Amino acid sequence: MIKRTLEDKIRESLAKFPTITLLGPRQSGKTTLLKNLFPDFIYKNLENPTQRELATNDPISFLESETTLIIDEVQRCPELLSYIQTIVDSSKRKFILTGSHQLLLSEKISQSLAGRTRIFELLPFSYEEIQSLDLSLDELILKGGYPRIYNENLSSYEWLSQYIQTYIEKDVRQLLNIGDLLVFERFLKILAGRVGQSINYSNLANDVGIKSPTASSWVSILSVSYITFLLPPYFQNFTKRYIKAPKLYFYDTGLLCALLGIRTQEHLKSHPLV
């Protein structure tokens, strides 16, 4: 297993805080990391319908344990956070929580666990984490950083193409009322073609065939889901930093390559966006 740079910080923080919250995109390695760090803790996954039903209908029973609970995808039942607050305030029990959506969790955490949790973000492998592998920079760009690609020696293009479909079908439906998912998929690909450029919501909306506020909303959802991020401009003039448009980037270069249809290193080297 490739060592993650967050490992020591998570161990140290669990000794100081009653709860640890680990956020990040799906398949970034959150569960694997926590199970390896804390093999004796009880693991529960709220993607499991049976466990989610118990957590919803009988949260007290769900949270009963003689050891620390790791609760995966806690955004699927955010009501648990209020019960966890009560437990950690009245006992020395600890909890480790994971989630894939900042939007669904940030408000609930602020309300229930403010001052009681340390929040970390686990993204796909960074260059620091995988630079020791015997791979060229082009290979690393093409593969990206999602751990499963490396752990199971998978075809990055095939796996990431499936990841895009899963993300659209599973996560976007939870967050947005999108009538035609093909439009959103086209939106993703157009964004990929504009990586590193200043974002213009009006132009983007016109090219996709949606309204400008919709384009802005969809970019926000991609950001809180750890797919893209906006990089604000830097100017010595402080005011300009806020009035100039930010540039859009993807967290993972492999995902970006898959959206652009880049399958090989040769294609990558000759691509106009390289």
C-alpha positions as CSV (number, residue, x, y, z in Angstrom):
1,M,0.0,0.0,0.0
2,I,1.3,3.4,-0.9
3,K,1.8,5.6,2.2
4,R,-0.5,8.6,2.4
5,T,0.9,11.9,3.7
6,L,-2.1,12.3,6.0
7,E,-1.5,9.1,8.0
8,D,0.5,10.6,10.9
9,K,-1.7,13.7,11.2
10,I,-4.9,11.5,11.4
11,R,-3.3,9.4,14.2
12,E,-2.2,12.4,16.1
13,S,-5.6,14.2,15.8
14,L,-7.6,11.2,17.0
15,A,-5.8,11.5,20.3
16,K,-6.8,15.1,20.6
17,F,-10.3,15.3,19.1
18,P,-13.4,13.1,19.8
19,T,-14.2,12.8,16.1
20,I,-12.2,12.9,12.9
21,T,-13.9,13.7,9.6
22,L,-12.2,12.6,6.4
23,L,-13.6,14.2,3.2
24,G,-12.7,13.5,-0.4
25,P,-14.0,12.2,-3.7
26,R,-15.2,8.7,-4.1
27,Q,-12.5,6.1,-4.6
28,S,-9.7,8.4,-3.3
29,G,-8.8,5.7,-0.7
30,K,-10.5,7.0,2.4
31,T,-11.8,3.6,3.5
32,T,-8.6,1.8,2.7
33,L,-6.6,4.3,4.6
34,L,-8.7,4.2,7.7
35,K,-9.0,0.4,7.8
36,N,-5.2,0.1,7.6
37,L,-4.6,2.7,10.2
38,F,-7.2,1.4,12.6
39,P,-7.8,-2.3,11.9
40,D,-9.4,-2.9,15.4
41,F,-12.2,-0.3,14.9
42,I,-15.7,-1.3,13.8
43,Y,-16.5,-0.2,10.3
44,K,-20.0,0.7,9.1
45,N,-20.9,1.8,5.6
46,L,-24.0,3.9,5.0
47,E,-24.0,3.0,1.3
48,N,-25.2,-0.4,2.6
49,P,-29.1,-0.2,2.5
50,T,-29.5,-2.3,5.6
51,Q,-27.1,-0.3,7.7
52,R,-28.5,3.0,6.4
53,E,-32.0,1.9,7.3
54,L,-30.9,1.0,10.9
55,A,-29.1,4.4,11.2
56,T,-32.2,6.2,10.0
57,N,-34.8,4.3,12.1
58,D,-32.7,3.4,15.2
59,P,-29.6,5.6,15.4
60,I,-29.0,4.7,19.1
61,S,-28.6,1.0,18.2
62,F,-26.6,1.8,15.2
63,L,-24.1,3.9,17.2
64,E,-23.7,1.4,20.0
65,S,-20.2,0.1,20.3
66,E,-17.5,-0.7,22.8
67,T,-14.8,0.7,20.4
68,T,-14.4,3.5,18.0
69,L,-16.7,3.5,15.0
70,I,-15.7,4.3,11.5
71,I,-18.8,5.5,9.6
72,D,-18.4,5.6,5.9
73,E,-20.3,8.0,3.6
74,V,-22.0,9.7,6.6
75,Q,-23.7,12.3,4.3
76,R,-26.2,9.5,3.5
77,C,-27.6,10.0,7.0
78,P,-26.5,13.4,8.3
79,E,-29.0,13.1,11.2
80,L,-26.5,10.9,12.9
81,L,-24.2,13.8,13.6
82,S,-26.6,15.2,16.3
83,Y,-26.6,11.8,18.1
84,I,-22.8,11.6,17.8
85,Q,-22.5,15.1,19.4
86,T,-24.5,13.9,22.4
87,I,-22.4,10.8,22.8
88,V,-19.0,12.5,22.6
89,D,-20.2,15.3,25.0
90,S,-21.2,12.8,27.6
91,S,-18.5,10.1,27.2
92,K,-15.0,9.5,26.0
93,R,-16.1,7.6,22.9
94,K,-14.6,8.6,19.5
95,F,-15.9,8.4,16.0
96,I,-14.2,8.6,12.6
97,L,-16.5,9.8,9.8
98,T,-16.0,9.9,6.0
99,G,-17.9,11.7,3.3
100,S,-17.8,12.4,-0.4
101,H,-19.7,15.7,-0.5
102,Q,-18.7,18.9,1.2
103,L,-22.1,20.4,0.4
104,L,-24.1,17.7,2.2
105,L,-21.9,17.7,5.3
106,S,-20.4,21.1,5.9
107,E,-23.5,22.7,7.3
108,K,-24.4,19.7,9.5
109,I,-20.9,19.5,10.8
110,S,-20.9,23.2,11.6
111,Q,-24.1,22.8,13.5
112,S,-23.4,19.6,15.4
113,L,-19.7,19.0,15.7
114,A,-18.1,22.4,15.7
115,G,-15.1,22.3,18.0
116,R,-15.4,18.5,18.3
117,T,-13.9,17.3,15.0
118,R,-10.8,17.7,13.0
119,I,-11.5,17.8,9.2
120,F,-9.1,16.4,6.7
121,E,-9.4,16.1,2.9
122,L,-8.0,13.0,1.1
123,L,-7.6,13.6,-2.6
124,P,-6.3,11.0,-5.1
125,F,-2.6,10.3,-4.9
126,S,-0.4,13.4,-5.1
127,Y,2.8,13.5,-7.0
128,E,4.7,13.4,-3.7
129,E,3.0,10.1,-2.8
130,I,3.6,8.3,-6.1
131,Q,6.8,9.8,-7.4
132,S,8.8,6.8,-6.1
133,L,7.0,4.5,-8.6
134,D,9.0,3.7,-11.8
135,L,6.7,5.8,-14.0
136,S,7.4,8.7,-16.3
137,L,5.7,12.0,-15.8
138,D,3.5,11.3,-18.9
139,E,2.4,8.0,-17.4
140,L,1.5,9.7,-14.2
141,I,-0.5,12.4,-15.9
142,L,-2.3,9.7,-18.0
143,K,-3.1,7.4,-15.1
144,G,-4.0,10.1,-12.6
145,G,-4.0,9.4,-8.9
146,Y,-7.0,7.2,-8.0
147,P,-5.6,4.3,-5.9
148,R,-7.5,1.5,-7.4
149,I,-5.8,2.0,-10.8
150,Y,-2.5,1.3,-9.2
151,N,-3.5,-1.3,-6.6
152,E,-5.2,-3.5,-9.2
153,N,-3.1,-2.6,-12.3
154,L,-6.2,-1.4,-14.2
155,S,-6.6,0.3,-17.5
156,S,-6.8,4.0,-16.4
157,Y,-8.9,5.0,-19.4
158,E,-11.5,2.2,-19.0
159,W,-11.7,2.6,-15.2
160,L,-12.0,6.4,-15.3
161,S,-14.6,6.3,-18.1
162,Q,-16.7,4.1,-15.8
163,Y,-16.0,6.4,-12.9
164,I,-17.4,9.3,-14.8
165,Q,-20.6,7.3,-15.6
166,T,-21.0,6.2,-12.0
167,Y,-20.4,9.8,-10.7
168,I,-23.1,11.2,-13.1
169,E,-25.6,8.5,-12.3
170,K,-25.1,8.2,-8.6
171,D,-23.9,11.4,-7.2
172,V,-25.2,14.1,-9.5
173,R,-28.8,12.8,-9.2
174,Q,-28.5,13.2,-5.4
175,L,-27.4,16.8,-5.7
176,L,-29.2,18.2,-8.8
177,N,-32.4,17.8,-10.5
178,I,-31.1,17.1,-14.0
179,G,-33.6,16.0,-16.6
180,D,-31.1,14.9,-19.2
181,L,-27.8,13.4,-17.9
182,L,-26.4,13.5,-21.4
183,V,-26.4,17.3,-21.2
184,F,-24.4,17.2,-18.0
185,E,-21.9,14.7,-19.5
186,R,-21.5,17.1,-22.5
187,F,-21.0,19.9,-19.9
188,L,-18.2,17.9,-18.3
189,K,-16.4,17.3,-21.5
190,I,-16.7,21.0,-22.6
191,L,-15.2,21.9,-19.2
192,A,-12.3,19.5,-19.8
193,G,-11.6,21.2,-23.1
194,R,-11.3,24.6,-21.3
195,V,-9.1,23.4,-18.5
196,G,-6.7,26.2,-17.3
197,Q,-8.8,28.9,-18.9
198,S,-10.6,31.7,-17.1
199,I,-14.2,30.6,-16.6
200,N,-16.9,32.4,-18.5
201,Y,-20.3,31.1,-17.4
202,S,-22.2,32.8,-20.2
203,N,-20.1,31.3,-23.0
204,L,-20.0,27.9,-21.3
205,A,-23.8,27.9,-21.0
206,N,-24.3,28.9,-24.6
207,D,-22.0,26.1,-25.8
208,V,-23.9,23.5,-23.7
209,G,-27.4,24.8,-24.3
210,I,-28.2,25.7,-20.7
211,K,-28.7,28.9,-18.7
212,S,-25.8,30.8,-17.2
213,P,-27.0,30.3,-13.5
214,T,-27.3,26.5,-14.3
215,A,-23.7,26.4,-15.5
216,S,-22.5,28.2,-12.4
217,S,-24.5,25.8,-10.2
218,W,-23.1,22.8,-12.0
219,V,-19.5,24.0,-11.6
220,S,-20.2,24.5,-7.9
221,I,-21.4,21.0,-7.5
222,L,-18.3,19.7,-9.3
223,S,-16.2,21.7,-6.9
224,V,-17.8,20.4,-3.7
225,S,-17.6,16.9,-5.1
226,Y,-13.8,17.2,-5.6
227,I,-13.9,16.9,-9.3
228,T,-12.9,20.4,-10.3
229,F,-11.6,23.5,-8.5
230,L,-11.4,27.2,-9.3
231,L,-8.0,28.9,-8.9
232,P,-8.4,32.6,-8.1
233,P,-6.0,35.0,-9.9
234,Y,-3.1,36.7,-8.1
235,F,-2.6,40.4,-8.5
236,Q,-0.6,42.8,-6.2
237,N,-3.8,44.9,-6.4
238,F,-5.9,43.1,-3.8
239,T,-9.2,44.2,-5.4
240,K,-8.4,42.6,-8.8
241,R,-8.1,39.2,-7.1
242,Y,-11.9,39.3,-6.5
243,I,-13.1,41.0,-9.7
244,K,-11.1,38.9,-12.2
245,A,-12.4,35.5,-13.3
246,P,-10.7,32.4,-11.7
247,K,-9.4,29.6,-13.8
248,L,-10.9,26.1,-13.7
249,Y,-8.8,22.9,-13.2
250,F,-9.5,19.3,-12.5
251,Y,-8.1,17.7,-9.3
252,D,-7.1,14.5,-11.2
253,T,-5.2,14.6,-14.5
254,G,-6.2,11.0,-15.3
255,L,-9.9,11.9,-15.1
256,L,-9.2,14.9,-17.3
257,C,-7.5,12.8,-19.9
258,A,-10.4,10.3,-19.9
259,L,-12.9,13.2,-20.5
260,L,-10.7,14.5,-23.4
261,G,-10.5,11.0,-24.9
262,I,-6.7,10.7,-24.4
263,R,-5.8,7.0,-24.2
264,T,-2.1,6.8,-24.8
265,Q,1.1,8.7,-24.0
266,E,1.6,9.4,-27.7
267,H,-1.8,11.0,-27.9
268,L,-1.1,13.0,-24.7
269,K,2.2,14.4,-26.1
270,S,0.5,15.5,-29.3
271,H,-2.7,16.9,-27.7
272,P,-3.1,20.7,-28.0
273,L,-3.9,21.0,-24.2
274,V,-0.7,19.1,-23.1
